[in-house]
């Protein structure tokens, strides 16, 4: 049995309405005591109590103790002593399956480490994102303060977790199938051919959309308003990117990084982002609001830079000179406009859907002198 400690005033076992003022925190331990709500969550999420040690798992499956340590550490979970009961039977099964990637499937240890790290990084962010969304919902729905809303979420998680888990599994399978579809379409006809070892493997359109005046516009916002502002931007940007056939790689506060498999789709995504947020600015300007004001979607206009070139895809991100070039073009673009480089302009030049306007040479930080082109739609008034 684990040692008992004085109940923390933030202990989730307390009812939300009775949450007292904070008291001095007890000395930290490697693992908090599992009682009340969190004990029930262990049953739901982990399948039972934490009775196994890292040494138990290594002995049971005849694997190196370091593999158990690596698995736990790479998932991003708190370190534990090798003889401290920390693992459940489900943890043991997960470690066993990680071992089969080495033994049965022949993957190298660095590859298994990367696969596990991807799970840990993504699921950590996903769990926090979803829990914070639930906290916001509880606070708004029941008029609770932040602490009470968090305690209520703890009470509700045992009912919500199975639904969230099924949605996660379904989403992962659909995303994996989508990757397989794209790879089959892109590489199926070139099986057996030898590529240029000196070039990056994937040809992609890469672009950034960066909110104008983000710092000024959000300087006076409280946590709730800032959260809503950023969520509106991210949701609207994702809708535009996915609707035009692209994919969001990541959001970085006031910017979104997207990719597309063809130059034309990349151009449609870039113009879609500039138009979606820029149109709101035009409406407000006509109403006499003046200046760069928040649009109908509740966000500012964006600057967009887009480049067609080759990239390396790793860790759920993309790398390469074209990524840096797209970012630098974004820095010098006018609000609600799209800039591309000369190579991308040459690729898009024969497409009747687009118009390209050559601009004066610019010296871009970390890139040097380039000739930017303003990209617009042939159907847009000029």
C-alpha positions as CSV (number, residue, x, y, z in Angstrom):
1,X,0.0,0.0,0.0
2,X,1.3,3.4,-0.9
3,X,2.0,5.9,2.0
4,X,-0.8,8.3,2.9
5,X,-0.4,12.0,2.9
6,X,-2.5,14.9,4.0
7,X,-5.3,15.7,1.6
8,X,-4.2,18.5,-0.8
9,X,-6.9,21.3,-1.0
10,X,-6.8,20.8,-4.7
11,X,-7.5,17.0,-4.4
12,X,-10.1,16.0,-7.0
13,X,-11.9,13.9,-4.4
14,X,-13.3,17.1,-2.9
15,X,-16.7,18.3,-4.4
16,X,-16.3,21.3,-6.7
17,X,-18.5,23.6,-4.7
18,X,-16.5,23.0,-1.5
19,X,-13.0,23.7,-2.9
20,X,-11.2,25.6,-0.1
21,X,-8.4,28.2,-0.4
22,X,-5.0,26.8,-1.1
23,X,-2.9,25.5,1.8
24,X,0.8,24.9,2.0
25,X,1.6,22.1,-0.4
26,X,3.0,18.8,1.1
27,X,6.5,17.7,0.2
28,X,6.5,16.3,-3.3
29,X,6.5,12.5,-3.8
30,X,7.3,10.6,-7.0
31,X,3.6,9.6,-7.4
32,X,0.5,11.3,-5.8
33,X,-1.7,9.1,-3.6
34,X,-4.5,7.5,-5.7
35,X,-7.9,7.9,-4.0
36,X,-11.4,9.0,-4.8
37,X,-11.9,10.3,-8.3
38,X,-8.4,9.5,-9.5
39,X,-8.6,5.9,-8.2
40,X,-11.8,5.4,-10.3
41,X,-10.0,7.0,-13.3
42,X,-7.2,4.4,-12.9
43,X,-9.8,1.7,-13.3
44,X,-11.4,3.3,-16.4
45,X,-8.2,4.6,-18.1
46,X,-5.5,2.2,-17.0
47,X,-7.6,-1.0,-16.4
48,X,-6.7,-1.4,-12.7
49,X,-4.2,-0.5,-10.0
50,X,-0.6,0.3,-10.4
51,X,1.0,-2.8,-8.9
52,X,3.9,-3.6,-11.3
53,X,7.5,-2.3,-11.3
54,X,9.7,-1.7,-14.3
55,X,11.7,-4.7,-13.2
56,X,8.6,-6.8,-13.2
57,X,7.9,-5.9,-16.8
58,X,11.4,-6.6,-17.9
59,X,11.4,-10.0,-16.2
60,X,7.9,-11.0,-17.4
61,X,8.7,-10.4,-21.1
62,X,12.4,-11.2,-21.0
63,X,13.4,-7.7,-22.3
64,X,16.1,-5.4,-21.3
65,X,15.2,-3.1,-18.4
66,X,16.5,-0.2,-20.4
67,X,13.7,-0.8,-23.0
68,X,11.1,-0.4,-20.3
69,X,12.8,2.8,-19.1
70,X,13.0,4.1,-22.7
71,X,9.4,3.4,-23.3
72,X,8.2,5.2,-20.2
73,X,10.7,8.1,-20.7
74,X,9.9,8.5,-24.4
75,X,6.2,8.7,-23.7
76,X,7.0,11.8,-21.6
77,X,5.8,10.3,-18.4
78,X,7.4,11.0,-14.9
79,X,10.4,8.9,-14.2
80,X,10.1,6.1,-11.6
81,X,12.5,3.9,-9.6
82,X,12.9,0.5,-11.2
83,X,11.4,-1.1,-8.1
84,X,8.5,1.3,-7.6
85,X,5.0,0.0,-8.3
86,X,4.0,2.3,-11.2
87,X,2.6,0.1,-14.0
88,X,-0.7,-1.6,-14.6
89,X,-1.4,-4.7,-16.7
90,X,-2.3,-2.4,-19.6
91,X,1.1,-0.7,-19.3
92,X,2.7,-4.2,-19.3
93,X,0.9,-5.0,-22.6
94,X,2.0,-1.8,-24.2
95,X,5.6,-2.5,-23.3
96,X,5.3,-6.0,-24.7
97,X,3.9,-4.7,-28.0
98,X,6.8,-2.2,-28.2
99,X,9.1,-5.1,-27.8
100,X,7.5,-6.9,-30.8
101,X,8.3,-3.9,-33.0
102,X,12.0,-4.9,-32.4
103,X,11.7,-8.7,-32.3
104,X,9.0,-9.6,-34.7
105,X,9.0,-6.6,-37.1
106,X,12.7,-6.0,-37.1
107,X,12.5,-2.2,-36.5
108,X,15.7,-0.6,-35.3
109,X,15.7,0.8,-31.7
110,X,16.0,4.4,-32.8
111,X,12.9,3.9,-35.1
112,X,10.9,2.4,-32.2
113,X,12.0,5.3,-30.0
114,X,10.7,7.8,-32.6
115,X,7.4,5.9,-33.0
116,X,6.9,5.9,-29.2
117,X,7.9,9.6,-28.9
118,X,5.4,10.5,-31.6
119,X,2.7,8.8,-29.5
120,X,3.8,10.5,-26.3
121,X,4.1,14.0,-27.8
122,X,0.8,13.8,-29.7
123,X,-1.3,12.2,-27.0
124,X,0.1,14.5,-24.3
125,X,-1.0,17.6,-26.4
126,X,-4.3,15.9,-27.3
127,X,-5.2,15.0,-23.7
128,X,-4.4,18.5,-22.5
129,X,-6.3,20.2,-25.4
130,X,-9.4,18.1,-24.8
131,X,-9.4,18.5,-21.0
132,X,-9.0,22.3,-21.3
133,X,-11.9,22.4,-23.8
134,X,-14.0,20.5,-21.2
135,X,-12.9,22.9,-18.5
136,X,-14.0,25.8,-20.6
137,X,-17.4,24.1,-21.3
138,X,-18.0,23.3,-17.6
139,X,-17.1,26.8,-16.5
140,X,-19.4,28.5,-19.1
141,X,-22.3,26.0,-18.7
142,X,-22.5,26.1,-14.9
143,X,-21.0,29.5,-14.1
144,X,-18.1,27.9,-12.2
145,X,-14.7,29.4,-11.4
146,X,-11.7,27.8,-13.0
147,X,-10.8,25.5,-10.1
148,X,-14.3,24.2,-9.6
149,X,-14.6,23.6,-13.3
150,X,-11.4,21.5,-13.3
151,X,-12.6,19.4,-10.4
152,X,-16.0,18.8,-12.1
153,X,-14.1,17.7,-15.2
154,X,-12.3,15.1,-13.1
155,X,-15.6,13.8,-11.9
156,X,-16.9,13.6,-15.5
157,X,-13.9,12.0,-17.1
158,X,-14.7,8.5,-16.2
159,X,-17.9,8.8,-18.3
160,X,-16.4,10.9,-21.1
161,X,-13.1,9.0,-21.5
162,X,-14.4,5.9,-23.3
163,X,-16.1,8.1,-25.9
164,X,-13.0,10.3,-26.4
165,X,-10.9,7.1,-26.7
166,X,-13.1,5.7,-29.4
167,X,-13.1,9.0,-31.3
168,X,-9.3,9.0,-31.1
169,X,-8.9,5.5,-32.4
170,X,-11.3,6.2,-35.3
171,X,-9.5,9.5,-36.2
172,X,-6.1,7.8,-36.1
173,X,-7.2,5.0,-38.4
174,X,-8.8,7.5,-40.8
175,X,-5.6,9.6,-40.8
176,X,-3.4,6.6,-41.4
177,X,-5.7,5.5,-44.3
178,X,-5.4,9.0,-45.7
179,X,-1.6,8.9,-45.6
180,X,-1.7,5.5,-47.3
181,X,-4.0,6.8,-50.0
182,X,-1.7,9.8,-50.7
183,X,1.4,7.6,-50.8
184,X,-0.2,5.1,-53.1
185,X,-1.3,7.9,-55.5
186,X,2.1,9.7,-55.4
187,X,4.5,6.8,-55.4
188,X,2.6,3.8,-56.7
189,X,3.7,4.3,-60.3
190,X,7.4,4.9,-59.5
191,X,7.9,1.7,-57.5
192,X,11.5,0.5,-58.1
193,X,12.8,3.7,-59.5
194,X,15.9,5.3,-58.0
195,X,15.6,8.9,-56.8
196,X,18.3,11.5,-56.5
197,X,20.0,10.8,-53.2
198,X,21.1,14.5,-53.0
199,X,17.6,16.0,-53.0
200,X,14.9,16.1,-50.3
201,X,12.3,13.4,-50.9
202,X,8.9,15.1,-51.1
203,X,7.7,17.8,-53.6
204,X,5.2,20.0,-51.8
205,X,3.7,23.4,-51.7
206,X,4.6,24.9,-48.3
207,X,3.0,28.1,-47.0
208,X,2.6,30.2,-43.9
209,X,-0.3,32.5,-43.0
210,X,0.5,35.0,-40.3
211,X,-2.0,37.2,-38.5
212,X,-1.5,40.9,-38.9
213,X,-0.9,42.9,-35.7
214,X,-1.5,39.9,-33.4
215,X,0.5,41.3,-30.5
216,X,-1.2,44.6,-30.5
217,X,-4.6,43.1,-31.0
218,X,-4.3,40.6,-28.1
219,X,-2.3,42.7,-25.6
220,X,-5.3,43.6,-23.5
221,X,-7.2,40.4,-23.7
222,X,-7.9,38.2,-20.7
223,X,-7.4,34.4,-20.7
224,X,-10.9,33.6,-22.0
225,X,-10.9,36.2,-24.7
226,X,-7.4,35.3,-25.8
227,X,-8.4,31.6,-25.9
228,X,-11.5,32.4,-28.1
229,X,-9.5,34.7,-30.4
230,X,-6.8,32.0,-31.0
231,X,-9.4,29.2,-31.4
232,X,-11.3,31.3,-34.0
233,X,-8.2,31.8,-36.0
234,X,-7.1,28.2,-35.9
235,X,-10.6,26.8,-36.6
236,X,-11.1,29.2,-39.5
237,X,-7.7,28.6,-41.0
238,X,-8.1,24.8,-40.8
239,X,-11.5,25.0,-42.5
240,X,-9.9,27.0,-45.4
241,X,-6.9,24.8,-45.7
242,X,-8.7,21.5,-45.6
243,X,-11.5,22.8,-47.8
244,X,-9.0,23.7,-50.5
245,X,-7.3,20.3,-50.4
246,X,-4.3,21.1,-48.2
247,X,-3.2,20.0,-44.8
248,X,-2.3,21.9,-41.7
249,X,1.1,20.9,-40.4
250,X,0.9,23.0,-37.2
251,X,-0.2,26.3,-35.8
252,X,2.3,28.6,-34.0
253,X,0.3,31.1,-32.0
254,X,-0.5,33.7,-34.6
255,X,0.5,31.7,-37.7
256,X,-0.4,28.5,-39.5
257,X,2.0,26.3,-41.5
258,X,0.3,24.3,-44.3
259,X,1.3,22.0,-47.1
260,X,-0.3,20.7,-50.3
261,X,0.6,18.0,-52.8
262,X,0.5,20.2,-55.9
263,X,1.3,23.8,-56.7
264,X,-2.2,24.5,-57.8
265,X,-3.7,23.3,-54.6
266,X,-1.1,25.2,-52.6
267,X,-2.1,28.4,-54.5
268,X,-5.8,27.8,-53.8
269,X,-5.0,27.3,-50.1
270,X,-2.9,30.5,-49.9
271,X,-5.5,32.6,-51.7
272,X,-8.3,31.1,-49.7
273,X,-6.6,32.1,-46.5
274,X,-5.9,35.7,-47.7
275,X,-9.5,36.0,-49.0
276,X,-11.2,34.5,-46.0
277,X,-9.7,36.9,-43.5
278,X,-9.2,39.9,-45.9
279,X,-12.9,40.0,-47.0
280,X,-13.9,40.6,-43.4
281,X,-11.5,43.6,-43.2
282,X,-13.0,45.1,-46.3
283,X,-16.5,44.9,-44.9
284,X,-15.5,46.6,-41.7
285,X,-13.5,49.3,-43.5
286,X,-16.6,50.1,-45.6
287,X,-18.6,50.5,-42.4
288,X,-16.2,53.2,-41.3
289,X,-14.4,51.2,-38.7
290,X,-11.0,52.2,-40.2
291,X,-7.6,50.6,-40.0
292,X,-6.9,47.0,-39.4
293,X,-9.8,45.9,-37.3
294,X,-11.2,42.5,-36.3
295,X,-13.3,41.0,-39.1
296,X,-16.5,39.1,-39.0
297,X,-14.7,35.9,-38.0
298,X,-13.2,37.7,-35.0
299,X,-9.6,37.7,-36.3
300,X,-7.3,40.0,-38.1
301,X,-6.2,39.7,-41.8
302,X,-3.3,37.5,-42.7
303,X,-0.1,37.7,-44.7
304,X,0.7,34.6,-46.7
305,X,3.9,33.3,-48.3
306,X,3.9,30.1,-50.4
307,X,6.7,28.2,-52.1
308,X,6.7,25.0,-54.3
309,X,9.8,22.8,-53.6
310,X,11.2,19.8,-51.9
311,X,10.9,19.1,-48.2
312,X,11.8,16.5,-45.6
313,X,8.9,15.3,-43.5
314,X,9.9,14.2,-40.0
315,X,8.3,14.3,-36.5
316,X,5.0,15.5,-37.9
317,X,6.7,18.6,-39.3
318,X,8.4,19.6,-42.6
319,X,12.0,20.9,-43.1
320,X,14.0,22.4,-45.9
321,X,15.1,25.7,-47.4
322,X,11.6,26.2,-49.0
323,X,10.0,26.3,-45.5
324,X,12.3,29.1,-44.5
325,X,11.7,30.9,-47.8
326,X,7.9,30.7,-47.3
327,X,8.3,32.1,-43.8
328,X,10.4,35.0,-45.0
329,X,8.0,35.8,-47.9
330,X,5.2,35.9,-45.3
331,X,7.1,38.5,-43.3
332,X,7.2,41.0,-46.2
333,X,3.7,40.3,-47.7
334,X,1.1,43.0,-47.5
335,X,-2.0,42.2,-45.4
336,X,-4.5,40.0,-47.2
337,X,-2.0,39.2,-50.0
338,X,0.0,36.2,-51.1
339,X,3.7,36.2,-52.2
340,X,5.5,33.4,-54.0
341,X,9.1,33.2,-55.3
342,X,10.2,33.2,-58.9
343,X,10.4,29.4,-59.2
344,X,6.9,29.0,-57.9
345,X,5.7,31.7,-60.1
346,X,7.2,29.9,-63.1
347,X,5.3,26.7,-62.2
348,X,2.0,28.5,-61.7
349,X,2.5,30.8,-64.7
350,X,0.7,28.5,-67.2
351,X,-2.3,28.0,-64.9
352,X,-5.2,30.2,-66.1
353,X,-6.7,30.3,-62.6
354,X,-3.9,32.5,-61.3
355,X,-2.4,35.9,-62.0
356,X,1.2,36.7,-61.0
357,X,2.6,40.2,-60.7
358,X,6.4,40.7,-60.5
359,X,7.5,42.9,-57.6
360,X,10.8,44.7,-56.9
361,X,13.7,42.6,-55.6
362,X,13.7,42.1,-51.9
363,X,16.5,41.2,-49.5
364,X,15.1,38.6,-47.2
365,X,16.7,37.8,-43.8
366,X,18.6,34.5,-43.9
367,X,17.8,34.1,-47.6
368,X,19.3,36.9,-49.6
369,X,17.9,38.8,-52.6
370,X,14.9,37.3,-54.4
371,X,12.3,38.5,-56.8
372,X,8.8,38.0,-55.2
373,X,5.6,37.7,-57.1
374,X,2.2,38.7,-55.9
375,X,-0.3,35.8,-56.5
376,X,-4.0,36.5,-57.1
377,X,-6.9,34.7,-58.5
378,X,-7.8,35.3,-62.2
379,X,-11.5,35.7,-61.1
380,X,-10.7,38.4,-58.5
381,X,-11.2,42.1,-59.5
382,X,-7.8,43.8,-59.8
